[in-house]
Amino acid sequence: MTEQIEDIVKISSKGQIIIPKCVREKLGLQTGEKLLVVSRDGEILLRKTKKLSIADLAEKLEAQALKQNIDVDKIIDEAVEWARRSK
């Protein structure tokens, strides 16, 4: 992974930054595209998000649920019950 300083940006009063045009063009960033914000060891990293299909997303969620011993079926049942009560 190569690291290159591209520019220095300032945070606005709303907490916004402007990604320099040369960086947006280099990375192919488009207006409205979502970026993942990661904080690590006192740094802020912006990463392009990957577009996942529903099946890919479900597979990733299932893997994480298994790792953390989460009963997904129970959570779904609780969510459905909550939605029914909320009507």
Backbone torsions as a table, in degrees:
resi	resn	phi	psi	omega
1	MET	NA	120.5	178.9
2	THR	-95.6	142.7	-178.7
3	GLU	-117.7	133.6	-179.4
4	GLN	-140.4	128.9	176.0
5	ILE	-74.9	123.3	-176.6
6	GLU	-99.8	-38.8	-174.1
7	ASP	-174.4	173.4	172.5
8	ILE	-116.3	132.6	-179.6
9	VAL	-119.8	159.3	-178.8
10	LYS	-114.4	142.5	178.3
11	ILE	-84.9	130.3	179.2
12	SER	-76.8	172.8	178.3
13	SER	-63.1	-19.6	177.1
14	LYS	-92.3	4.4	-179.6
15	GLY	81.4	16.1	-177.7
16	GLN	-96.1	152.5	172.2
17	ILE	-127.0	160.2	174.4
18	ILE	-108.4	123.6	175.7
19	ILE	-80.8	122.4	-176.7
20	PRO	-53.6	144.2	-177.1
21	LYS	-55.6	-40.9	-178.8
22	CYS	-62.1	-34.8	178.8
23	VAL	-72.9	-44.0	178.7
24	ARG	-58.6	-43.0	-179.6
25	GLU	-67.9	-43.8	-178.9
26	LYS	-60.3	-38.7	-177.8
27	LEU	-94.1	-3.8	179.4
28	GLY	70.2	31.4	179.6
29	LEU	-76.4	135.8	-178.8
30	GLN	-112.6	154.4	175.8
31	THR	-55.8	132.4	178.3
32	GLY	87.1	-9.4	179.5
33	GLU	-67.0	143.5	-179.1
34	LYS	-93.7	142.6	176.8
35	LEU	-119.7	146.2	176.1
36	LEU	-86.0	130.2	179.4
37	VAL	-104.6	121.4	-177.6
38	VAL	-123.2	132.3	172.8
39	SER	-107.4	133.3	-176.4
40	ARG	-152.2	122.0	175.9
41	ASP	49.4	46.3	177.5
42	GLY	77.6	9.9	179.5
43	GLU	-116.5	156.1	173.0
44	ILE	-113.8	125.8	178.2
45	LEU	-115.0	137.6	173.2
46	LEU	-109.4	128.3	179.7
47	ARG	-124.9	141.9	172.8
48	LYS	-65.9	141.0	177.5
49	THR	-88.3	148.5	176.4
50	LYS	-92.7	139.3	177.0
51	LYS	-81.4	120.6	-178.3
52	LEU	-110.3	145.9	172.3
53	SER	-76.9	164.8	177.3
54	ILE	-58.8	-39.2	-179.6
55	ALA	-64.5	-42.6	178.0
56	ASP	-62.4	-43.8	-179.3
57	LEU	-64.0	-44.2	179.1
58	ALA	-61.0	-39.7	179.1
59	GLU	-64.0	-43.5	179.3
60	LYS	-65.7	-42.6	178.9
61	LEU	-64.5	-41.1	179.4
62	GLU	-63.4	-41.6	179.5
63	ALA	-62.3	-43.2	178.7
64	GLN	-66.3	-40.4	179.2
65	ALA	-62.2	-41.7	178.5
66	LEU	-64.6	-41.4	178.7
67	LYS	-60.0	-38.2	-175.0
68	GLN	-98.0	8.6	178.0
69	ASN	56.2	46.0	-179.8
70	ILE	-99.6	132.4	178.4
71	ASP	-86.8	94.6	-175.6
72	VAL	-63.3	-40.9	-179.9
73	ASP	-59.9	-39.3	178.8
74	LYS	-64.9	-43.1	179.4
75	ILE	-62.8	-42.2	178.8
76	ILE	-63.2	-45.7	178.4
77	ASP	-58.7	-42.6	179.1
78	GLU	-65.3	-39.4	179.3
79	ALA	-65.8	-41.6	178.4
80	VAL	-64.1	-43.9	178.7
81	GLU	-62.0	-44.1	177.9
82	TRP	-60.2	-43.4	-179.4
83	ALA	-63.9	-39.7	178.5
84	ARG	-64.6	-41.4	179.9
85	ARG	-69.4	-27.5	-175.4
86	SER	-78.7	-11.4	-177.5
87	LYS	-71.0	NA	NA
